[in-house]
Amino acid sequence: MQRLWRARVRAGEIQQQISALFQPSRLRYVAHSWPLRPTVCPCDVHFCDYLDERTIRGRTVFHFGTGGHHVVGTRNYTEEWRNEILGLTLAPREHARYVSRVIREPAFGRHYKVLFADIYSLCASALPLFDLVSLFHLGEFGDPASGGRRNDDEGVLRVFCSRLRPGGLLLLYRGSFGFTRIQPLLTRAAADGLLSFTEDYKSLSIYRQPSSADAAGKPA
């Protein structure tokens, strides 16, 4: 099964490379739809556990990398957490699964919306404020040559720091192969007073946006 999955992913990458030869300006996207495989990539399951255990309800959430399973949206729906979740995917198949389910079951989309977009093309002025932001897959996949690109990894991180409410939480996945690239960016953001490390929860690292109370408590 593992070999078949790797072959499928590789086939999608080759297809993209061939397409780029004929149309260099073409968007580079994720050709496969990621299934729910907690033993390989547990971040979404751990995120759901965190939301459940900390009784996080009725908050605004940005979730980067929905997976074809859409488990974050599904648990928000079935367990009636009523968090307002904006998910983002760069995989057409994952977005198609979301659209198909909402057509069959409109209530699924009541508190869960999924945007198909390159996260590197987003700007702060187009985004609402969030209570929680997950950037589990930042640093894993990007196309520096993309005509839609506005930011690099640090730019994306700072865009979402600016869209966190005071006291809001930013969550990263330590198991991501992009996490080592993001760590120096987190250090700089912390040095600039944009974030502070809060805790590790299972496979996740959680940072907090300083609130006005935090600023007031600092010595002059």
C-alpha positions as CSV (number, residue, x, y, z in Angstrom):
1,M,0.0,0.0,0.0
2,Q,2.9,2.4,0.9
3,R,4.5,1.7,-2.5
4,L,1.3,2.3,-4.3
5,W,0.8,5.6,-2.5
6,R,4.3,6.8,-3.3
7,A,3.9,5.8,-6.9
8,R,0.6,7.8,-7.1
9,V,2.2,10.9,-5.6
10,R,5.2,10.6,-7.9
11,A,3.0,10.2,-11.0
12,G,1.2,13.4,-10.0
13,E,4.5,15.2,-9.7
14,I,5.7,14.0,-13.1
15,Q,2.4,15.1,-14.7
16,Q,2.9,18.6,-13.2
17,Q,6.5,18.7,-14.5
18,I,5.4,17.7,-18.0
19,S,2.5,20.3,-18.0
20,A,5.0,23.0,-16.9
21,L,7.1,22.4,-20.0
22,F,4.2,23.4,-22.2
23,Q,2.8,26.1,-20.0
24,P,5.5,27.5,-17.6
25,S,3.0,30.0,-16.0
26,R,0.7,27.1,-15.0
27,L,-0.1,26.9,-11.2
28,R,1.8,24.2,-9.5
29,Y,-0.8,22.4,-7.3
30,V,-1.0,19.2,-5.3
31,A,-2.2,16.5,-7.6
32,H,-3.3,13.9,-5.0
33,S,-5.8,14.0,-2.2
34,W,-4.3,13.2,1.2
35,P,-6.2,10.5,3.1
36,L,-6.5,10.3,6.9
37,R,-3.4,8.4,8.0
38,P,-2.9,9.3,11.7
39,T,0.2,7.0,12.1
40,V,1.9,8.9,9.3
41,C,0.5,12.4,9.7
42,P,-1.4,12.9,12.9
43,C,-1.5,16.7,13.0
44,D,-5.2,17.2,12.0
45,V,-6.3,14.5,14.5
46,H,-4.2,16.1,17.3
47,F,-5.7,19.5,16.3
48,C,-9.2,18.1,16.8
49,D,-8.1,16.5,20.1
50,Y,-6.9,19.9,21.2
51,L,-10.1,21.7,20.2
52,D,-12.1,19.1,22.0
53,E,-10.1,18.8,25.2
54,R,-9.7,22.6,25.6
55,T,-13.5,23.1,24.9
56,I,-12.8,25.5,22.1
57,R,-16.2,26.4,20.7
58,G,-17.6,29.2,18.6
59,R,-14.2,30.5,17.6
60,T,-12.8,31.6,14.2
61,V,-10.2,29.2,12.8
62,F,-7.9,29.2,9.8
63,H,-6.8,25.7,8.9
64,F,-4.0,25.2,6.3
65,G,-4.2,21.8,4.5
66,T,-7.6,20.2,4.8
67,G,-6.7,16.8,3.5
68,G,-9.2,14.8,1.4
69,H,-10.6,13.5,4.7
70,H,-11.7,17.0,5.9
71,V,-11.5,15.6,9.4
72,V,-11.3,19.1,11.1
73,G,-14.5,20.2,9.4
74,T,-16.2,16.9,9.9
75,R,-15.6,16.8,13.7
76,N,-16.6,20.4,14.0
77,Y,-19.9,19.4,12.3
78,T,-20.6,16.1,13.9
79,E,-19.7,17.2,17.4
80,E,-21.4,20.6,17.1
81,W,-18.4,22.7,18.1
82,R,-19.7,25.5,15.9
83,N,-16.3,27.0,15.3
84,E,-16.2,29.1,12.1
85,I,-13.5,27.4,10.1
86,L,-11.9,28.6,6.9
87,G,-9.9,25.8,5.4
88,L,-7.4,26.1,2.6
89,T,-6.2,23.5,0.1
90,L,-4.0,23.5,-3.0
91,A,-5.3,20.1,-4.1
92,P,-8.2,20.2,-6.6
93,R,-9.3,16.7,-5.5
94,E,-9.6,17.8,-1.9
95,H,-11.6,20.8,-2.8
96,A,-13.8,18.7,-5.1
97,R,-14.6,16.3,-2.2
98,Y,-15.6,19.3,-0.1
99,V,-17.9,20.7,-2.8
100,S,-19.4,17.3,-3.4
101,R,-20.2,16.8,0.2
102,V,-21.7,20.2,0.7
103,I,-24.0,19.6,-2.3
104,R,-25.2,16.3,-0.7
105,E,-25.2,17.7,2.8
106,P,-25.5,21.5,3.0
107,A,-25.3,21.6,6.8
108,F,-21.7,20.4,6.5
109,G,-20.7,23.8,5.0
110,R,-22.6,25.9,7.6
111,H,-19.5,26.4,9.8
112,Y,-16.8,25.0,7.5
113,K,-15.7,26.7,4.3
114,V,-12.8,25.5,2.1
115,L,-10.9,27.8,-0.2
116,F,-8.8,26.5,-3.1
117,A,-5.7,28.8,-3.2
118,D,-2.0,29.0,-2.9
119,I,-1.3,30.3,0.6
120,Y,1.7,32.3,-0.7
121,S,-0.8,34.4,-2.8
122,L,-2.8,35.6,0.2
123,C,-2.7,39.1,1.7
124,A,-3.7,40.3,5.1
125,S,-6.3,42.7,3.8
126,A,-8.3,39.9,2.3
127,L,-8.5,37.9,5.6
128,P,-10.7,38.2,8.7
129,L,-9.3,38.0,12.2
130,F,-8.9,34.5,13.6
131,D,-8.7,33.1,17.1
132,L,-6.7,30.1,16.0
133,V,-4.5,29.5,13.0
134,S,-3.0,26.2,12.0
135,L,0.0,26.3,9.6
136,F,0.9,22.7,9.8
137,H,2.3,22.4,6.3
138,L,4.1,25.8,5.9
139,G,7.5,25.3,4.3
140,E,6.6,22.0,2.6
141,F,5.3,23.0,-0.8
142,G,5.6,26.2,-2.8
143,D,6.5,27.6,-6.2
144,P,8.8,30.6,-6.1
145,A,8.2,31.2,-9.8
146,S,4.4,31.4,-9.5
147,G,2.9,34.5,-10.9
148,G,0.4,34.6,-8.1
149,R,3.0,34.5,-5.3
150,R,3.1,37.5,-2.9
151,N,5.0,36.1,0.0
152,D,7.7,33.6,1.0
153,D,7.4,31.5,4.2
154,E,8.2,34.3,6.5
155,G,5.8,36.6,4.7
156,V,3.0,34.0,5.2
157,L,3.8,33.6,8.9
158,R,3.7,37.4,9.4
159,V,0.5,37.8,7.4
160,F,-1.2,35.3,9.8
161,C,0.4,36.9,12.9
162,S,-1.3,40.1,11.8
163,R,-4.6,38.4,11.5
164,L,-4.6,36.8,14.9
165,R,-6.7,38.4,17.6
166,P,-4.9,39.5,20.7
167,G,-4.3,36.3,22.7
168,G,-5.0,34.2,19.6
169,L,-3.1,30.9,19.0
170,L,-0.8,29.8,16.1
171,L,-0.3,26.1,15.8
172,L,2.6,24.3,14.0
173,Y,3.2,20.6,13.3
174,R,6.6,19.4,14.6
175,G,6.5,16.3,12.3
176,S,6.4,18.4,9.1
177,F,9.5,18.2,7.0
178,G,9.1,22.0,6.7
179,F,9.2,22.6,10.4
180,T,13.0,23.0,10.6
181,R,12.7,25.8,7.9
182,I,10.0,27.5,9.9
183,Q,11.8,27.5,13.3
184,P,14.2,30.4,12.6
185,L,11.2,32.4,11.4
186,L,9.3,31.7,14.6
187,T,12.4,32.8,16.6
188,R,12.5,36.1,14.7
189,A,8.7,36.6,15.1
190,A,9.1,36.0,18.9
191,A,12.0,38.5,19.0
192,D,9.8,41.1,17.3
193,G,7.1,40.5,19.9
194,L,4.6,38.9,17.4
195,L,4.4,35.5,19.1
196,S,5.4,33.7,22.3
197,F,5.8,30.0,22.7
198,T,3.0,28.5,24.9
199,E,3.3,24.7,24.9
200,D,3.8,21.5,23.0
201,Y,0.6,19.5,22.6
202,K,1.1,16.0,21.2
203,S,2.7,16.6,17.8
204,L,1.9,20.3,17.8
205,S,3.7,23.4,18.9
206,I,1.5,26.3,20.0
207,Y,2.4,29.9,20.0
208,R,0.4,32.8,21.3
209,Q,-0.3,36.3,20.0
210,P,0.6,38.7,22.9
211,S,-2.5,40.5,24.2
212,S,-2.7,44.1,25.4
213,A,-2.7,42.8,29.0
214,D,0.7,41.1,28.2
215,A,2.1,44.4,26.9
216,A,0.8,46.3,29.9
217,G,2.5,43.8,32.2
218,K,6.0,44.3,30.7
219,P,8.4,46.5,32.6
220,A,9.1,49.9,31.0
